[in-house]
Structure formats: structure tokens, C-alpha cells
Amino acid sequence: MERNDSRFVHVVASVYIYPNLHPLTTQYPVELINIRHHYTTVRILSDVSLAFAPECITAILGKSGSGKSTLLQIINGMIRPDQGEVKIFGKPIDYGNIQAMRLQIGYVVQQVGLFPHLTIYENIALLGKIAHRPTDVIRKRVEQLMNMVQLPLLHLDKYPYQLSGGEQQRAGLCRAMLLEPPVLLMDEPFASLDYETKHSIYDHLIDIQKSEPRTILLVSHDWEEAQILADRFVLLEHGKIKTTGDKATIEQTKYNYTSRK
Ligand SMILES: Nc1ncnc2c1ncn2[C@@H]1O[C@H](COP(=O)(O)OP(=O)(O)OP(=O)(O)O)[C@@H](O)[C@H]1O
């Protein structure tokens, strides 16, 4: 039986469920069922079925162009797949009411995407305002998050250009976590950072995950990053699931995968 046989759902890691025998339940915060997607005539994702375990960090690994970012954008509803279904906490995405679902899903990208005309406070607090949270509650949460990632509070009134790349990335992380989303999608968030800054943010992320466990899907092509941060992983190759596994198997998979001709 091929591992990427679309009749099977890969439950990360390495447990396979036959949907007809064990209907998927809401125990999985994010489920992908037979996802297929094309850009123009090129197929980017083929029959991807996955169920992501709750409160774990799952790395989505694969070479450039393997479809990792497309998969993440399908999960947060930015892209509607040509075929298949995405379920968030057991419910299929309602594309007519995407905003409500987005409040449950934080999204962090490499380019950070802080608004240049807003202060760091205003950037981090933005979703709180949109969700009509009381100002004092938002302020408290912003300060709590900044403390968690060790971003000095004196940066609150600064503009993004006045912060370093690593500080901006931490502010982006705070913004994504403001509403305590149970699911956090991260698309190569640390790729542009230097080694030391990256490692210091890894430490903060591990600490945050201990105090506020959430389901994190981390797109990366960095096996070392996956080894440090991830509990589980999915390896994509040409838009298909090559394999899935847990932390203990990342190193061997990396060796097998990267030493191939
Ligand atoms: N909007 C688009 N229109 C057409 N093709 C696209 C679009 N977005 C991505 N692609 C193509 O789809 C393929 C998969 O892209 P995707 O960004 O999902 O891969 P990736 O694994 O995240 O790559 P990378 O690691 O380089 O970011 C690539 O060949 C890319 O050129």
C-alpha cells in the first residue's frame, strides 16, 4: 500500500486511519481531506489527506516549490482548493464567512507584514479591535505577549522601521497570538533571521508553547529548525505527501531524503 494512497488519511505522525472504518472526529483541529489544487494547468497539490494533532508543533517540510505555502493558504481559507475539503475543528470551512474562522487561526509569514503607518502597539492590537475586545483587555494581552517574547515595552510606541528584523518578527508573532488562536500557521517565519536571533526566538516559541499550548503548523525547509521545534512532521514532495513522522524520526528522514541522488 502506497503511503500517499488517497484513500488513507495520514494522521501526523505515522498512524493511518481508514476513513470508512473510523470516521474523522473533531479531535483534530485541522483536517485535510483529498485536497487537490492547480495553478493554471500545473497541479500543485495531489490528494493530500492529513489530520493534524492538537497542541503540537507539526513541521511541513519539503523543497522549494513542493506546495508547502499553498497548503497553508488552503488551510486558512485564502485559497479554495479545486477539490477536497478543509475542516477546522470538525467543521468544513465556510467560504462565505471566512472572517469568523480566521479569528481562530493566527498566521505568521516571513515578511512579517506589520503595517508601517501603525505603531507596534497598534499593529499587535489590531485584531483585538476588529474583534471588539475591551481596550484594557487588549492592552494587558499585548504586554503579556511582549514579555513572553522579551520585546521591551518601550517599543510599544515605535514604528516597525525603528525595530530590528528579529524584533519585528517577534512583534508579528505577538500579533498572531493576540486573540489566543487555538491554531497558528507559520510560513517560514524565521527564514530571514540570523542564526542567533532565530535560536533566541525558537526558545521563546518553545516557552510560549509550554504556557499556551496550541496547534502550530510550521512551514519550513530547514530540517534543523524542525528538529528543534517540531513534535511531528509532514514531508511534501511535488505536492504529495512523501512521509509523515514524529520528532524521533526527523533525523533519519532528513538523512534518507537529503542524501538521495
Ligand atoms: N499564485 C500562483 N500562481 C501560479 N503559480 C503559483 C502561485 N503560487 C505558487 N505557485 C507555484 O506553485 C508551486 C508551489 O508553490 P508554493 O509556494 O506552495 O511552494 P513552497 O513549497 O512553499 O515553496 P518555497 O519553499 O519556495 O516557498 C510553485 O511552483 C510556485 O511557482
Ligand as a Chemical Component Dictionary entry (heavy atoms), coordinates in Angstrom:
data_LIG
# 
_chem_comp.id                   LIG 
_chem_comp.type                 NON-POLYMER 
_chem_comp.pdbx_formal_charge   0 
_chem_comp.three_letter_code    LIG 
# 
loop_
_chem_comp_atom.comp_id 
_chem_comp_atom.atom_id 
_chem_comp_atom.alt_atom_id 
_chem_comp_atom.type_symbol 
_chem_comp_atom.charge 
_chem_comp_atom.model_Cartn_x 
_chem_comp_atom.model_Cartn_y 
_chem_comp_atom.model_Cartn_z 
_chem_comp_atom.pdbx_ordinal 
LIG N1  N1  N 0 -0.376 32.360 -7.368  1  
LIG C1  C1  C 0 0.296  31.457 -8.087  2  
LIG N2  N2  N 0 0.104  31.318 -9.411  3  
LIG C2  C2  C 0 0.749  30.382 -10.129 4  
LIG N3  N3  N 0 1.658  29.527 -9.602  5  
LIG C3  C3  C 0 1.903  29.628 -8.299  6  
LIG C4  C4  C 0 1.253  30.595 -7.459  7  
LIG N4  N4  N 0 1.706  30.448 -6.192  8  
LIG C5  C5  C 0 2.599  29.446 -6.226  9  
LIG N5  N5  N 0 2.726  28.949 -7.475  10 
LIG C6  C6  C 0 3.576  27.825 -7.879  11 
LIG O1  O1  O 0 3.153  26.685 -7.163  12 
LIG C7  C7  C 0 4.250  25.893 -6.764  13 
LIG C8  C8  C 0 4.199  25.661 -5.278  14 
LIG O2  O2  O 0 4.384  26.913 -4.628  15 
LIG P1  P1  P 0 4.435  27.032 -3.056  16 
LIG O3  O3  O 0 4.733  28.459 -2.737  17 
LIG O4  O4  O 0 3.240  26.422 -2.467  18 
LIG O5  O5  O 0 5.697  26.102 -2.724  19 
LIG P2  P2  P 0 6.625  26.069 -1.443  20 
LIG O6  O6  O 0 6.909  24.630 -1.179  21 
LIG O7  O7  O 0 6.021  26.860 -0.341  22 
LIG O8  O8  O 0 7.936  26.789 -1.988  23 
LIG P3  P3  P 0 9.009  27.719 -1.214  24 
LIG O9  O9  O 0 9.691  26.843 -0.197  25 
LIG O10 O10 O 0 9.930  28.149 -2.309  26 
LIG O11 O11 O 0 8.250  28.859 -0.607  27 
LIG C9  C9  C 0 5.499  26.624 -7.243  28 
LIG O12 O12 O 0 5.928  26.023 -8.430  29 
LIG C10 C10 C 0 5.027  28.032 -7.486  30 
LIG O13 O13 O 0 5.753  28.644 -8.524  31 
# 
loop_
_chem_comp_bond.comp_id 
_chem_comp_bond.atom_id_1 
_chem_comp_bond.atom_id_2 
_chem_comp_bond.value_order 
_chem_comp_bond.pdbx_ordinal 
LIG N1  C1  SING 1  
LIG C1  N2  SING 2  
LIG C1  C4  DOUB 3  
LIG N2  C2  DOUB 4  
LIG C2  N3  SING 5  
LIG N3  C3  DOUB 6  
LIG C3  C4  SING 7  
LIG C3  N5  SING 8  
LIG C4  N4  SING 9  
LIG N4  C5  DOUB 10 
LIG C5  N5  SING 11 
LIG N5  C6  SING 12 
LIG C6  O1  SING 13 
LIG C6  C10 SING 14 
LIG O1  C7  SING 15 
LIG C7  C8  SING 16 
LIG C7  C9  SING 17 
LIG C8  O2  SING 18 
LIG O2  P1  SING 19 
LIG P1  O3  DOUB 20 
LIG P1  O4  SING 21 
LIG P1  O5  SING 22 
LIG O5  P2  SING 23 
LIG P2  O6  DOUB 24 
LIG P2  O7  SING 25 
LIG P2  O8  SING 26 
LIG O8  P3  SING 27 
LIG P3  O9  DOUB 28 
LIG P3  O10 SING 29 
LIG P3  O11 SING 30 
LIG C9  O12 SING 31 
LIG C9  C10 SING 32 
LIG C10 O13 SING 33 
# 
